[in-house]
Every structure is written in structure tokens, then in C-alpha cells.
Amino acid sequence: MSAWRGKYAIGLTGNIATGKSVVRKMLEHLGAYGIDADVLSHRAISEGAPGYQNVIDTFGKWVLGENGEIDRRKLGRLVFADPEAMAKLEEIVHPLVRKALHILVERSEQRIVVIEAIKLLETDLHTMCDQIWVTRAAPSIQLKRLIEKREISKEEAQRRIESQPPTSEKVKKADVIIENDASFEKTWNQVLDAWEDITQAEPEYKRIPKKAFGDLDIQRATPEQTDQIAGFINKHTKGRKHMTRSDVMAAFGEKAYMLLLSGEEIVGLLGWQVENLITRVDDVMIKEGVNFQRGLQALLKYVEEASRELQSEAALLFLPPLLAQHEGVWHSLGYRARTVKDLGVRAWQNAVMESMPPGTVLLFKQLREDRILRPMQ
């Protein structure tokens, strides 16, 4: 039984590069509240956070980068090669992550929560969950993903894979196993089947319906709408950004889409995600003939509403320069152009540096004054 009254907790784990985050995102599309405990652990040791000085005192100033932040690559090379060093790091980080988890779960509005953690089974986190899900992928797929996404050498990637317990040990403790080395669609079908097994036992659970905005509707998209989304993007961009069904399905592994509908027709969309309590928007499209300001107002209203439900602190918009030029429209919606330095909060600055596509303009809006993890910056 879940450690949190009134919540159904899914503990999601799996070895490195087996696609845990993709599965968490898919569960979020279905209505779960997702928490990436591994990202919380990074935030716990950022500059100004309670674990920052403890890491420096334990491992030395050599782990710092030029910007004064702890260089996670340097630290990673050490702890993945030295079990004793890993244990010391975990002694610093795990209590902070556990405290943050309790705050986030207790304040979440969703009944079903999913906690992604690579060390779920090695700590007491798994005892707080109703179900354990384990992602699995072939070692060759893990290696390829690590090299491409983490930009590390083949030798370093192999060392990280081999430093972890065999996947078979996690699988033995799993209630649900997600095979994640084929297409996104196959992964989605597995996630959907397991989700329906849970929600059938909870008949009061309802998927969020469309929301009316005058004569238009707003709906958070699901992967079943991939063909329709791909068609809208291709038509809107006049082929400059060609998307296939597979491309959109792959995008669902990273972000969500908020749709603006006229009847059943898509007339606008935003691509967005909430990670580390920060909303990021990197796709903004309104069909020609639809009032631009009204369309944006509708989409952003519900993205912000959904973001607040996910306890997001701030929204970052990454816009092409032509869209960013509509200053009056953006100002009326509460967004202002900002530089990284302007943001002040380290976590917000890091989110920009990690996510901002080249050639885009940053617009910012703070969504809440009471930052959930203020002590963790």
C-alpha cells in the first residue's frame, strides 16, 4: 500500500538508458503525476542547495566546474567507478530527495503518482509504492542511447552500464515489465495496458475532458492523436518541419501537446513539458485565420493550469524571433523577454541552458510565488 493516504503510487525503475523517463512521460499523458527522483537529486546538490557544500566537503573542490556548480560528469566518473564514493554521495542526497518527494506527493492533486528512480529497489522508496514497474532494454540499445544522449565515450558508457546490478535482479521484483527497445508505439501500448489494469480497479477515475473556450475547445493530446498532430504541423509549417506519425510518437516520449480545436479540427497547438518543476514550451502554432492572441490565450491558460497542477514554478517559452516580435501579445499574457542572468534562480537558469534551442528567444513568466522546493533552490 502507498505511503501516502489517498494516493496510488507507481515506483518506476530500470537500469541506465532503458527508457524510464519515456515511460514516466507516457504515464503523465494518461493523467499520473510524475516525479523524477534522479532529477531531484541533481537539484539537491546545485549551488545554494543543502547538499552542495556537503558534496564539496566530501569529495573536494575539484568536482566544481568553472561556473561554480558541481560538474556532474566529473562526479559521475568518480562514483560510477568507486562503490564507496557512490555510497557517500547517496548518504548526502537520498534524505533530501525523500523529503522533497513527500512534499510533492502530498501536494499533488492527482490520485495516481509515478516516482522514477534508478535506485528505487536499492533504497526504501519501493516500500512506499503500490506497484513496481521496471523498464528493460537490450545492452546494445543502452550503449547507443548513452553515447548519443549523454555525449560520453563508448568506454565510459560501458563502465556505467556494468557498474549497475543486472536488470534481471530488478525484473524479479517487478509487478509490470516494460520492454523498451523497440518503437515508441509498442512501448505506449504496454504502458496503456498496464494503466488500464490499474484504473479499472478505480472506477471513479476519469480522463480529463475537453475544456470549452468560447466556440473553441482545449484538449491535452494523447498518443492516439499522432496522425492528426503530424498532419497539422506539416500543413502549418508548409513542409519546413516534416513530421511523421513515428516522429510525433517519439516526441510524446519527451513532451505533451495542448491542442486548440474547432470541432474535431486542430487549429492550434503548444508543445510543452514540465521537468524539475519548470514548464518549457518549444512549439507554438496557430492556424492562419484564427485570432492569434485569442488562440495563444486559450492554449497558455490551460498549459499554465496544467503546469500548476504539476507544481511548476515558472514557464519558459523558447520562440522563433518572428513569434517573439509580438511583444504586445506576450506582455498581455504575462510573458517578458529575459536573459539567463535575469532569471536569478539557479534551477531556472540551468533549465534554460539545458533546453533552449539555438536561434530562439526566451520569454519568462513566474507561475507561483511559494516555490515548493525553495530550500533546494
BELUR-V6699 format. One record per pair of residues at least 4 apart in sequence whose ideal C-beta (glycine too) atoms are under 6 Angstrom apart, sorted by the first residue. I is the first residue (numbers start at 1). J is the second residue. Records with the same first field share a line. If there is no record, write none. Layout:
BEGIN
I = J / J
END
This chain:
BEGIN
2 = 7 / 9 / 130
3 = 128
4 = 105
7 = 113
8 = 112 / 130
9 = 113 / 129 / 130
10 = 114 / 131 / 133
11 = 115 / 120 / 126 / 129 / 132
12 = 20 / 24 / 114 / 116 / 133
13 = 117 / 120 / 121 / 134
14 = 18 / 20 / 134 / 135
15 = 164 / 167
16 = 160
17 = 142 / 145 / 146
18 = 135 / 136 / 137 / 180
19 = 135 / 180
20 = 116 / 135
22 = 253
23 = 135 / 178 / 191
24 = 34 / 114 / 116
25 = 253
26 = 188 / 191
27 = 32 / 114
28 = 32 / 34
29 = 222
30 = 195
32 = 112 / 114
33 = 108 / 110 / 113
34 = 114
35 = 104 / 115
36 = 116
37 = 97 / 115 / 117
38 = 118
39 = 276
40 = 97 / 100
41 = 93 / 97
43 = 347 / 376
44 = 49 / 51 / 93 / 96 / 376
45 = 51 / 52 / 55 / 70
46 = 346 / 377
47 = 52 / 68 / 69 / 346
48 = 377
49 = 376 / 377
50 = 96
51 = 55 / 92 / 93 / 96
54 = 92
55 = 59 / 70
56 = 61
58 = 88
59 = 63
63 = 70 / 71 / 74 / 75
65 = 69 / 71
72 = 76
76 = 80
78 = 85
79 = 85 / 86 / 89
80 = 160 / 163
90 = 94
93 = 97
100 = 373
105 = 113
108 = 113
109 = 309
117 = 125
119 = 123
120 = 125 / 126
121 = 126 / 170 / 173
126 = 132
131 = 175
132 = 173 / 174 / 175
133 = 176
134 = 170 / 171 / 174 / 177
135 = 178 / 180
136 = 167 / 179
137 = 141 / 142 / 180 / 181
138 = 181
141 = 181
142 = 161
143 = 157
145 = 149
146 = 150 / 157
147 = 154 / 157
152 = 156 / 157
165 = 169
171 = 177
176 = 194
178 = 190
180 = 187
182 = 186
184 = 249 / 250 / 253
185 = 249
188 = 223
196 = 200
199 = 205
210 = 217 / 219
211 = 218
212 = 217
213 = 218 / 298
216 = 260 / 262
217 = 261
218 = 298 / 302
219 = 259
220 = 258
221 = 225 / 257 / 259
223 = 249 / 252
225 = 229
226 = 245 / 248 / 249
227 = 245
228 = 266
229 = 248 / 257
230 = 243 / 245 / 248
232 = 236 / 266
233 = 243
234 = 242 / 243
236 = 285
237 = 241
243 = 247 / 248
255 = 271 / 273
256 = 272
257 = 269 / 271
258 = 270 / 299 / 302 / 303
259 = 266 / 269
260 = 267 / 268 / 295 / 298 / 299
262 = 267
267 = 287 / 290
268 = 286 / 295 / 299
269 = 285
270 = 281 / 284 / 299 / 303
271 = 282 / 283
272 = 281 / 303
273 = 280
274 = 279 / 307 / 310 / 312
277 = 311 / 312 / 313
278 = 314 / 351
279 = 307 / 312 / 315
280 = 316 / 355
281 = 317
282 = 318
284 = 323
286 = 290 / 292 / 295
290 = 295
293 = 329
296 = 300
300 = 304 / 333
307 = 312 / 367
308 = 367
311 = 372
312 = 367
313 = 368 / 371
314 = 348 / 366 / 367
315 = 365 / 367
317 = 363
318 = 356 / 357 / 360
319 = 323 / 324 / 360 / 361
321 = 361
324 = 361
327 = 331
330 = 335 / 363
334 = 365
335 = 363 / 365
337 = 363
338 = 342 / 362 / 364
340 = 349 / 352
343 = 348 / 349
346 = 377
347 = 377
350 = 354
351 = 355
352 = 356
END
